[in-house]
Amino acid sequence: MEFPDPNAFGAVEGRILVCVVQQALQNLAPQDAQVGAWYLLEGLNEQAIAARLGVSQPAVSKRLKRILAQLRRELGAENEEKSP
């Protein structure tokens, strides 16, 4: 498929990626899905998420590591990271 605007493909590709992440987040526990959405889709940092949840930043960091590992497994991205 060719796009007259060279930037159009990037926009479409980005939207597809957002949809894939949203779908994967739906397979998590509701609160984990919310934390993942805040971080990945809304761009909140760990401190902002911690403030919303009323927990410490290290607690959010630990939770995000678990969430991101689950998403990588689900999306098949964990093998891509190990490639050179």
C-alpha positions in Angstrom: 0.0 0.0 0.0 1.4 3.4 -0.9 0.5 6.7 0.8 0.8 10.0 -1.0 2.1 11.5 2.2 5.3 9.9 3.4 4.3 10.6 7.0 1.0 8.9 6.7 2.4 5.4 7.0 4.1 6.3 10.3 0.8 7.6 11.6 -1.1 4.5 10.6 1.6 2.3 12.0 1.6 4.2 15.3 -2.2 3.9 15.6 -2.0 0.1 14.9 0.6 -0.2 17.7 -1.7 1.7 20.1 -4.6 -0.6 19.3 -2.4 -3.7 19.9 -1.3 -2.4 23.2 -4.8 -1.5 24.2 -5.9 -5.0 23.3 -3.1 -6.6 25.3 -3.9 -4.4 28.3 -7.4 -5.8 28.4 -6.0 -9.2 29.3 -4.5 -7.9 32.5 -6.2 -7.5 35.9 -8.2 -4.2 35.8 -5.9 -2.2 38.1 -2.8 -3.5 36.2 -4.4 -2.5 32.9 -5.1 1.0 34.3 -1.5 1.4 35.5 -0.2 0.1 32.1 -2.5 2.5 30.2 -1.4 5.5 32.3 2.3 4.6 31.7 2.2 3.4 28.0 -0.7 5.3 26.5 -0.9 8.5 28.6 2.8 9.0 29.3 2.6 9.3 33.0 5.8 8.7 34.9 6.2 6.4 37.9 5.9 9.3 40.4 2.6 10.5 38.9 1.2 7.0 38.9 2.3 6.5 42.5 0.5 9.8 43.5 -2.7 8.6 41.9 -2.6 5.2 43.6 -1.3 6.5 47.0 1.7 4.2 46.9 5.5 4.7 46.7 7.3 5.2 43.4 9.4 1.9 44.0 6.1 0.0 44.4 4.9 1.4 41.0 8.3 0.6 39.4 8.1 -3.0 40.6 4.5 -3.3 39.4 5.3 -1.8 36.0 8.2 -4.3 35.5 5.8 -7.1 36.0 3.1 -5.6 33.8 5.6 -4.9 31.0 7.0 -8.4 31.2 3.5 -9.8 30.9 2.8 -7.6 27.8 6.1 -8.6 26.2 5.2 -12.3 26.6 1.7 -11.8 25.3 2.9 -9.7 22.3 5.9 -12.0 21.6 8.3 -9.1 22.0 10.5 -10.8 24.6 12.4 -12.8 22.0 13.0 -9.7 19.9 14.9 -8.0 22.8 17.4 -10.8 23.0 18.3 -10.5 19.3 21.5 -8.6 18.5 
